[in-house]
């Protein structure tokens, strides 16, 4: 079947998850952060993901905002940062993450090509709404789907099933795009055509399924969707 629906992970795929730490590090008075912001950003993201996986396994779900705060607290302690004011600033900036430069034009082209477009994310509805509004991309998205509708984080299959229910489509009609190799692999195992946006040039994850396509950014997604 031809691709009718293009679905995107949010954090790290459409939105730059390092932006909060990077922008805070550039602000006056945050010299301690400036020295370690890359480590903090990496630790924050890793712990955020690890906590979603662990909560899914043990069946103790919470929303992504709590997981995001828990990950930041761990990362700040690991970097020797103890400022409550800095913590609040970093969390504030996380609601205003920058979209990658190619995102608005890419989504607009998909809509011009009559594709369904949506986000499928671990993020809570409120967090995702803030990010979408900040990036001004709401007009080129048909929907924003959150795991809160099923109460478990990705890569649980019930999360990917939300796409088929929302757009009344077959799994083979979906191009799923993620910057997380494990996410793209799990979606491939579910039956989606998948594209892994491997911005960092990482190795492919050793998992039962693998992404069908590996890209360095999102620029060519419209051409890929049209050609499948």
C-alpha positions as CSV (number, residue, x, y, z in Angstrom):
1,X,0.0,0.0,0.0
2,X,1.2,3.6,-0.6
3,X,2.1,5.7,2.4
4,X,-0.8,7.9,3.5
5,X,0.3,8.9,7.0
6,X,3.5,10.3,8.3
7,X,4.0,10.1,12.0
8,X,6.8,11.7,14.0
9,X,8.3,11.2,17.4
10,X,8.6,14.5,19.1
11,X,11.6,14.9,21.4
12,X,14.9,14.6,19.6
13,X,13.1,14.1,16.2
14,X,11.1,17.3,15.7
15,X,12.4,19.2,18.8
16,X,16.0,19.6,19.8
17,X,16.2,18.1,23.4
18,X,19.6,19.7,24.0
19,X,18.3,23.2,23.4
20,X,17.2,23.8,27.0
21,X,20.6,23.1,28.5
22,X,22.4,24.9,25.6
23,X,20.3,28.1,25.9
24,X,20.5,28.2,29.7
25,X,24.2,27.8,29.5
26,X,24.4,31.0,27.4
27,X,22.6,33.1,30.0
28,X,24.5,35.3,32.4
29,X,25.1,33.8,35.8
30,X,25.0,30.2,34.5
31,X,28.8,29.8,34.2
32,X,28.8,26.5,36.2
33,X,26.3,25.0,33.7
34,X,28.2,26.4,30.7
35,X,31.2,24.2,31.7
36,X,29.1,21.0,31.7
37,X,25.9,21.7,29.7
38,X,26.6,18.9,27.1
39,X,27.1,16.3,29.8
40,X,24.0,17.5,31.6
41,X,21.9,17.4,28.4
42,X,23.1,13.9,27.5
43,X,22.5,12.6,31.1
44,X,19.1,14.3,31.3
45,X,17.9,12.7,28.0
46,X,19.3,9.2,28.9
47,X,17.7,9.1,32.3
48,X,14.5,10.4,30.9
49,X,14.3,7.5,28.5
50,X,15.5,5.0,31.0
51,X,12.8,6.0,33.4
52,X,10.1,5.5,30.8
53,X,11.3,2.0,29.9
54,X,11.6,1.0,33.6
55,X,8.2,2.4,34.4
56,X,6.7,0.5,31.5
57,X,8.3,-2.8,32.6
58,X,7.2,-2.5,36.2
59,X,3.8,-1.2,35.4
60,X,4.1,2.0,37.4
61,X,3.1,4.7,34.9
62,X,3.4,8.4,35.4
63,X,3.2,11.3,33.0
64,X,6.3,12.4,31.0
65,X,6.6,15.7,32.9
66,X,7.4,13.8,36.2
67,X,9.9,11.6,34.3
68,X,11.5,14.7,32.8
69,X,11.9,16.3,36.2
70,X,13.3,13.1,37.7
71,X,15.8,12.8,34.9
72,X,16.9,16.4,35.3
73,X,17.4,16.0,39.1
74,X,19.6,13.0,38.5
75,X,21.6,14.8,35.8
76,X,22.1,17.9,37.9
77,X,23.4,15.9,40.8
78,X,25.7,14.0,38.5
79,X,27.2,17.3,37.3
80,X,27.4,18.9,40.8
81,X,24.7,21.5,40.1
82,X,22.5,22.3,43.1
83,X,20.7,25.5,42.1
84,X,16.9,25.4,42.5
85,X,16.8,28.5,40.2
86,X,18.7,26.8,37.5
87,X,16.5,23.7,37.8
88,X,13.4,25.9,37.3
89,X,14.9,27.7,34.3
90,X,15.9,24.4,32.6
91,X,12.4,23.0,33.1
92,X,10.8,26.2,31.8
93,X,13.0,26.0,28.6
94,X,12.0,22.4,28.1
95,X,8.4,23.6,27.3
96,X,9.9,25.9,24.6
97,X,12.3,23.5,22.8
98,X,13.5,24.7,19.4
99,X,12.4,22.7,16.4
100,X,15.1,21.6,14.1
101,X,15.5,24.0,11.2
102,X,14.1,21.8,8.4
103,X,10.9,20.8,10.4
104,X,8.4,23.5,9.3
105,X,9.1,23.3,5.6
106,X,9.2,19.5,5.7
107,X,5.8,19.2,7.4
108,X,4.3,21.9,5.0
109,X,5.5,19.8,2.0
110,X,3.9,16.7,3.4
111,X,0.6,18.5,3.8
112,X,0.9,19.9,0.2
113,X,1.3,16.3,-0.8
114,X,-2.0,15.4,1.0
115,X,-0.3,13.3,3.6
116,X,-1.7,12.8,7.1
117,X,0.8,14.2,9.6
118,X,0.9,13.7,13.4
119,X,3.1,13.4,16.4
120,X,3.2,10.2,18.5
121,X,5.1,10.9,21.7
122,X,5.8,9.9,25.2
123,X,5.1,13.5,26.1
124,X,2.1,14.6,28.0
125,X,-0.6,16.5,26.1
126,X,0.3,19.7,27.9
127,X,4.0,19.4,27.2
128,X,3.4,18.6,23.5
129,X,1.0,21.5,23.1
130,X,3.6,23.9,24.5
131,X,6.3,22.6,22.2
132,X,4.1,22.7,19.1
133,X,2.9,26.2,19.9
134,X,6.5,27.4,20.5
135,X,7.6,26.0,17.2
136,X,4.5,27.3,15.4
137,X,3.9,24.0,13.6
138,X,0.3,23.3,14.7
139,X,-1.0,24.3,11.3
140,X,0.8,21.5,9.5
141,X,-0.1,18.7,11.9
142,X,-3.4,16.8,11.8
143,X,-3.0,15.6,15.4
144,X,-0.7,15.2,18.4
145,X,-1.0,11.8,20.0
146,X,0.2,11.1,23.5
147,X,0.9,7.8,25.3
148,X,-1.4,9.2,28.1
149,X,-4.3,7.8,26.0
150,X,-3.1,4.2,26.8
151,X,-1.2,4.8,30.0
152,X,2.1,3.2,29.0
153,X,5.3,4.5,27.4
154,X,6.8,3.5,24.1
155,X,7.8,1.0,22.8
156,X,4.6,-0.8,24.0
157,X,2.6,-1.9,21.0
158,X,-0.6,-0.2,22.2
159,X,1.1,3.2,21.7
160,X,1.7,2.5,18.0
161,X,-1.8,1.2,17.6
162,X,-3.1,4.8,18.4
163,X,-2.0,5.8,14.9
164,X,-4.1,3.1,13.2
165,X,-7.1,4.0,15.3
166,X,-6.8,7.7,14.7
167,X,-6.3,7.6,11.0
168,X,-8.2,4.4,10.2
169,X,-5.3,3.1,8.2
170,X,-3.4,-0.1,7.8
171,X,0.0,-0.4,9.4
172,X,1.7,-0.6,6.0
173,X,0.4,2.9,5.1
174,X,2.3,4.6,7.9
175,X,5.8,6.1,7.7
176,X,7.0,6.4,11.2
177,X,10.0,8.7,11.9
178,X,12.0,8.8,15.0
179,X,15.5,9.9,16.1
180,X,15.5,7.0,18.6
181,X,16.9,3.8,17.0
182,X,15.0,1.6,19.5
183,X,11.7,3.5,18.7
184,X,12.2,3.1,15.0
185,X,13.0,-0.6,15.5
186,X,10.0,-1.2,17.7
187,X,7.7,0.6,15.2
188,X,9.1,-1.6,12.4
189,X,8.3,-4.7,14.4
190,X,4.8,-3.4,14.8
191,X,4.4,-3.2,11.0
192,X,5.1,0.5,10.2
193,X,7.6,1.6,7.5
194,X,10.2,3.3,9.6
195,X,12.9,6.0,9.1
196,X,15.5,6.5,11.8
197,X,16.9,10.1,11.9
198,X,20.4,9.3,13.0
199,X,21.8,12.7,13.5
200,X,24.7,11.5,15.6
201,X,25.8,8.7,13.3
202,X,25.3,6.0,15.9
203,X,25.4,2.2,15.2
204,X,22.1,0.4,14.5
205,X,20.6,-1.1,17.7
206,X,20.8,-4.8,18.0
207,X,17.1,-5.5,18.2
208,X,14.8,-8.0,16.5
209,X,13.6,-5.4,14.0
210,X,15.5,-2.6,12.3
211,X,14.5,0.7,10.6
212,X,13.9,0.4,6.9
213,X,15.6,3.8,6.2
214,X,18.3,5.7,7.9
215,X,18.6,9.5,7.4
216,X,20.8,12.2,8.7
217,X,18.0,14.8,9.1
218,X,14.3,15.2,8.1
219,X,14.8,17.1,4.8
220,X,14.1,14.2,2.5
221,X,11.1,12.7,4.3
222,X,8.5,14.1,1.8
223,X,10.4,12.5,-1.1
224,X,10.8,9.2,0.8
225,X,7.0,9.1,1.6
226,X,6.1,9.8,-2.0
227,X,8.4,7.2,-3.3
228,X,7.2,4.3,-1.1
